[in-house]
Amino acid sequence: MTETYYEVLGVDPDADEEEIESAYRSLIHEWHPDVSDHPDAREHFLLIKEAREVLTDDAERKRYDRLGHAEYTGDGSATGGGESTD
């Protein structure tokens, strides 16, 4: 199972922007490819950035929360649900 953006940043789904930014800053210092020796540092770093971008943009966060992680990122199967076209 893929981690949600909330799990990536280690924040609750009701976290405010300040909490998200604080978690982002802490994780970036840990996972930046220039600092981390972890073989997947770059990929994890980019995921952290993506999570922050989505969760700090009100419209995108609402869309993300409505669709769920798998559907939002395209990691889910095309089995119903999703956004209404009405």
Secondary structure, 3 states (H helix, E strand, C coil): CCCCHHHHHCCCCCCCHHHHHHHHHHHHHHHCCCCCCCCCHHHHHHHHHHHHHHHCCHHHHHHHHHHCHHHHHCCCCCCCCCCCCC
